[in-house]
Amino acid sequence: MILILSEIYLCYYFPMFTFMNYILTPEFMVIVSLAIFLYSFFKDSRRFRNAVFLLILLVALFVWSVKYSGIFRLATLYSSIFVTTFIFLIFIIPFLLMVNSIQMLRREGFHITSFLSIGFGIFILAGEFYFMTSMMVAVSNFIDHQIHFIQDFPTMIKMGFGFTVLYISLVFVAFMFYSIFIQILPRHVDFDYVVVLGAGLIDGLRPTKLLANRLDKAIRVFNKSVSSCYIVVSGGQGSDEKVSEAEAMRTYLIDKGIKNHQIIMEDKSVNTFENMRNSYEIIKRRGGRMQIAVVTSNFHVYRALLLCRSLDIPAIGIGAPIALYFWPSAMIREYVALCKHYLKGYLLGWFIFVGFFLTVLSVFL
């Protein structure tokens, strides 16, 4: 009997354990996560899954760097940066978000967007508090043999909330890093069309600072293009505006030295989706190589590219700078819009993430 069991172990379990030990090595994790990310990225850089794959790759690199920390200087440096960034994101960012909300109130006035940062910061702190306190209660109950984790419904609910906040935070971090990553990649500089997305007017006549930054960036992109290039200004007329955003942008560009015949107006759109759809219809009618650049604010680039993907527009996104204090609230708004766009997949990911960790804890606690 012992010989039979030994033979079964040697023939089946031992190779399986050996295989599992091999595939769970940091090196294997890095190679696989890198391959998946590169495949997905080069297949379509505008897919949101790339943001998640990039985050997984960064975590895999951290596991590798921990193993080789002290052996390779690069591994030590990366692990130090990763831990520092993690601590910063977990413990410092929530308070900085609250400070940012105060700055928004002072500079932008009383508006709902001014409270986005403080709301998100409090939400993260609440999640961290419930996660840590419920974890301590669950561990204490396990040590004292008082009650099983799965029987302690209030603690499980608090833990579920904590994991929900962790999930939302991780996806937000993935979105934030990928939004930055996709803008620093090398790109060609020769375009047929430079599409500028509208962003409101001052007194119904003049471009806002946000829109002026987009237009200035579009001018720089336009001037670098060696081929015949046109700037497409896209934006309709709001109820409180005296002219369309496209007309105001055209006037601004002419004042900056762009010729009138080099400007194409799209003045019917009322949102980003219509900006892209209407502009592309004009571009298709005019023809060309279809080398298109979409210029918008840096926080808005990724979502604009997602819309381009949904409309099958072969465009490259280029970000214009914004005031630093405005960036956190803007990124939160973009994140909410992104979650709405991928609502089914987002909720499925949340269900799997929270369900997995609660199941694991129920087994061990």
C-alpha positions in Angstrom: 0.0 0.0 0.0 2.8 2.4 0.9 4.6 1.6 -2.3 1.4 2.3 -4.3 0.9 5.6 -2.5 4.5 6.5 -3.1 4.2 5.7 -6.8 1.1 7.8 -7.1 2.9 10.7 -5.4 6.0 10.4 -7.6 4.0 10.1 -10.8 1.3 12.7 -10.1 1.6 14.9 -7.1 5.3 15.5 -7.2 5.3 16.7 -10.8 2.3 18.8 -10.1 3.9 20.5 -7.0 7.1 21.0 -9.0 5.2 22.6 -11.8 3.3 24.9 -9.3 6.5 25.9 -7.6 8.0 26.8 -11.0 5.1 28.9 -12.3 4.7 30.7 -8.9 8.3 32.0 -9.0 8.7 35.8 -9.3 10.6 35.4 -12.6 7.7 33.5 -14.2 5.2 36.0 -12.9 7.1 38.9 -14.3 7.5 37.2 -17.7 3.9 36.2 -18.0 2.5 39.6 -16.8 4.9 41.4 -19.1 3.9 39.3 -22.1 0.2 39.7 -21.4 0.6 43.5 -21.0 2.7 43.9 -24.2 0.3 41.7 -26.3 -2.8 43.6 -25.1 -1.1 47.0 -25.4 0.2 46.6 -29.0 -3.1 45.0 -30.0 -5.0 48.1 -28.9 -3.4 50.6 -26.5 -6.8 52.2 -25.8 -8.3 49.2 -24.0 -8.8 49.8 -20.3 -7.7 46.3 -19.5 -4.2 47.5 -20.3 -4.3 49.7 -17.1 -5.1 46.6 -15.0 -2.4 44.5 -16.7 0.1 47.3 -16.1 -0.7 47.3 -12.4 -0.4 43.5 -12.2 3.0 43.9 -13.9 4.2 46.5 -11.4 3.1 44.2 -8.5 4.9 41.2 -10.1 8.1 43.3 -10.5 7.8 44.2 -6.8 7.6 40.5 -5.8 10.7 39.9 -8.0 12.5 42.9 -6.5 11.9 41.7 -3.0 13.5 38.4 -3.8 16.6 40.0 -5.3 16.8 43.0 -3.1 20.3 43.2 -1.8 21.7 41.3 -4.8 20.8 43.7 -7.6 20.9 47.4 -6.9 18.0 48.0 -9.4 15.8 45.5 -7.4 16.6 47.3 -4.2 15.7 50.6 -5.7 12.5 49.4 -7.2 11.3 47.7 -4.1 12.0 50.9 -2.1 10.1 53.1 -4.6 7.2 50.6 -4.6 6.9 50.5 -0.8 7.2 54.2 -0.5 4.6 54.8 -3.2 2.2 52.3 -1.6 2.5 53.9 1.9 2.1 57.3 0.3 -1.1 56.2 -1.6 -2.6 54.5 1.4 -1.9 56.9 4.2 -1.0 60.3 2.7 -3.2 60.7 -0.4 -6.6 60.8 1.5 -5.4 63.8 3.5 -3.9 65.5 0.4 -7.3 65.0 -1.3 -9.0 66.9 1.5 -6.5 69.7 1.3 -7.0 69.8 -2.5 -10.8 70.2 -1.9 -10.1 73.3 0.1 -7.9 74.7 -2.7 -10.7 74.0 -5.1 -13.2 75.9 -3.0 -10.9 78.9 -2.7 -10.1 79.0 -6.4 -13.1 77.6 -8.2 -15.8 78.6 -5.7 -18.7 76.7 -4.2 -19.4 73.9 -6.8 -20.1 70.2 -6.5 -16.8 69.3 -8.2 -14.9 71.1 -5.4 -16.1 68.4 -3.0 -15.1 65.4 -5.1 -11.6 65.3 -3.6 -12.7 65.5 0.0 -15.5 63.0 -0.6 -13.1 60.5 -2.1 -10.5 61.1 0.6 -13.1 60.4 3.4 -14.3 57.4 1.5 -10.8 55.9 1.4 -10.1 56.6 5.1 -13.4 55.0 6.1 -12.6 51.9 4.1 -9.1 51.7 5.6 -10.6 52.1 9.1 -13.3 49.5 8.7 -10.8 47.1 7.0 -8.2 47.3 9.8 -10.7 47.2 12.7 -12.7 44.3 11.2 -9.5 42.4 10.5 -8.4 42.8 14.1 -11.8 41.6 15.4 -11.8 38.6 13.1 -8.2 37.6 14.1 -9.0 38.1 17.8 -12.1 35.9 17.5 -10.1 33.3 15.7 -7.4 33.3 18.4 -9.9 33.2 21.3 -12.1 30.6 19.5 -15.2 32.8 20.0 -16.9 32.9 16.7 -16.1 31.8 13.1 -15.6 34.7 10.6 -18.4 33.5 8.4 -20.8 33.6 11.4 -19.8 37.2 12.3 -22.1 39.0 9.8 -21.4 42.6 11.0 -17.6 42.0 10.8 -18.0 40.4 7.4 -20.0 43.4 6.1 -17.3 45.8 7.4 -14.6 43.7 5.8 -16.5 43.7 2.6 -16.7 47.4 2.6 -13.0 47.6 3.2 -12.2 45.3 0.3 -14.7 47.4 -1.8 -12.7 50.5 -1.1 -9.5 48.7 -1.8 -10.9 47.5 -5.2 -12.0 51.0 -6.1 -8.7 52.5 -5.1 -6.6 49.9 -7.0 -8.6 50.4 -10.2 -8.3 54.2 -9.8 -4.5 53.9 -9.3 -4.3 51.7 -12.4 -6.4 54.2 -14.4 -4.2 57.1 -13.1 -0.9 55.5 -13.9 -2.0 54.3 -17.3 -3.4 57.7 -18.2 0.1 59.1 -17.5 1.9 56.2 -19.2 0.0 56.5 -22.4 0.9 60.2 -22.8 4.7 59.8 -22.3 5.0 57.1 -25.0 6.9 58.2 -28.2 4.6 59.1 -31.0 4.8 60.5 -34.5 4.5 64.2 -35.0 3.2 64.5 -38.6 -0.6 64.8 -38.7 -3.3 65.6 -41.3 -5.8 66.8 -38.7 -5.5 68.1 -35.1 -8.9 67.9 -33.4 -9.3 70.3 -30.4 -12.2 69.4 -27.9 -14.1 72.3 -26.5 -14.1 73.2 -22.7 -16.4 76.2 -22.1 -16.2 79.9 -22.6 -15.7 83.0 -20.4 -18.6 85.4 -20.6 -19.9 83.3 -23.5 -17.2 84.7 -25.8 -13.6 83.8 -24.9 -12.0 80.4 -24.3 -11.5 79.4 -20.7 -7.9 78.9 -19.4 -8.5 75.2 -19.8 -9.5 75.6 -23.4 -6.8 78.1 -24.1 -4.2 75.5 -22.9 -5.7 73.0 -25.4 -5.5 75.5 -28.2 -1.9 76.4 -27.4 -1.0 72.8 -27.4 -2.8 72.2 -30.7 -0.8 75.1 -32.3 2.5 73.5 -31.2 1.4 70.1 -32.7 0.2 71.9 -35.9 3.5 73.7 -36.3 5.5 70.5 -36.0 3.6 68.8 -38.7 5.5 68.8 -42.0 2.5 67.8 -44.1 -0.5 69.9 -44.9 -2.4 70.0 -41.6 -5.7 71.4 -40.4 -7.0 72.2 -37.0 -10.5 71.0 -36.3 -12.1 73.0 -33.5 -15.1 71.1 -32.1 -17.8 72.5 -29.8 -21.3 73.7 -30.1 -23.1 76.7 -28.5 -24.4 76.4 -25.0 -27.5 78.1 -23.7 -25.4 80.6 -21.8 -22.9 81.3 -24.6 -23.1 84.1 -27.2 -21.1 82.1 -29.8 -20.3 78.5 -30.3 -17.1 77.1 -28.7 -15.8 76.3 -32.2 -16.2 80.0 -33.3 -14.5 81.2 -30.1 -11.6 78.8 -30.7 -11.3 79.8 -34.4 -11.0 83.5 -33.3 -8.4 82.6 -30.7 -6.3 80.6 -33.3 -6.5 83.4 -35.9 -5.2 85.8 -33.2 -2.3 83.4 -32.6 -1.3 83.4 -36.3 -3.2 80.4 -37.7 -4.7 81.1 -41.1 -8.5 80.9 -41.5 -8.3 78.3 -44.3 -6.3 76.0 -42.0 -9.1 75.9 -39.5 -12.1 73.6 -39.8 -15.2 74.3 -37.6 -17.5 71.7 -36.0 -20.0 73.7 -34.1 -22.9 71.2 -33.5 -21.6 68.9 -30.7 -22.7 69.2 -27.1 -20.5 66.5 -25.5 -17.2 64.6 -26.1 -18.9 61.7 -27.9 -20.4 64.2 -30.4 -17.1 66.1 -30.6 -15.4 63.0 -31.9 -18.2 61.6 -34.1 -19.0 64.9 -35.8 -15.3 65.8 -36.3 -14.5 62.4 -37.8 -17.4 62.7 -40.2 -16.0 66.0 -41.5 -12.5 64.5 -41.7 -13.7 61.5 -43.7 -15.4 63.7 -46.2 -12.3 65.7 -46.7 -10.0 62.6 -46.9 -6.3 62.3 -46.4 -3.9 59.9 -44.7 -6.1 59.8 -41.6 -3.3 60.8 -39.3 -5.3 62.3 -36.6 -4.3 63.9 -33.2 -6.9 64.6 -30.6 -5.9 67.4 -28.2 -7.6 67.7 -24.9 -6.6 68.3 -21.3 -4.1 65.7 -20.0 -6.7 64.2 -17.5 -9.1 63.7 -20.4 -6.9 62.0 -22.9 -7.5 58.4 -22.0 -11.3 58.7 -22.0 -11.2 60.6 -25.3 -9.2 57.7 -26.8 -11.7 55.2 -25.5 -14.4 57.1 -27.3 -12.2 57.1 -30.5 -12.0 53.3 -30.1 -15.7 52.9 -29.9 -16.2 55.1 -33.0 -13.3 53.3 -34.8 -11.3 56.5 -35.2 -7.6 56.0 -35.7 -6.4 58.8 -33.5 -3.6 59.6 -31.1 -4.3 61.5 -27.9 -2.2 64.5 -26.8 -2.7 66.1 -23.5 -2.5 69.8 -22.7 -1.4 70.9 -19.2 -3.8 72.1 -16.5 -3.4 73.7 -13.1 -2.0 71.1 -10.6 -4.8 71.8 -8.0 -7.4 71.0 -10.6 -6.0 67.6 -11.6 -7.2 65.4 -8.7 -10.9 66.4 -9.0 -10.7 66.1 -12.8 -9.2 62.6 -12.5 -11.9 61.5 -10.1 -14.6 62.7 -12.6 -12.9 60.9 -15.4 -12.7 57.7 -13.3 -16.4 57.9 -12.5 -17.2 58.3 -16.2 -14.9 55.4 -17.0 -16.7 53.2 -14.5 -20.0 54.1 -16.0 -18.7 53.3 -19.4 -17.5 49.8 -18.3 -20.2 49.3 -15.6 -20.9 45.6 -16.2 -17.3 44.6 -16.3 -16.5 46.9 -13.3 -19.2 45.3 -11.2 -18.1 41.8 -12.2 -14.5 42.6 -11.2 -15.7 44.0 -7.9 -17.8 40.9 -7.2 -14.9 38.6 -8.0 -12.3 40.6 -6.0 -14.4 41.0 -2.9 -15.9 37.5 -3.0 -12.4 36.0 -3.4 -10.9 37.6 -0.4 -13.9 37.1 1.8 -13.9 33.4 0.8 -10.2 33.1 1.6 -10.7 34.8 5.0 -13.7 32.6 5.8 -11.5 29.5 5.2 -8.7 30.6 7.5 -10.6 32.6 10.1 
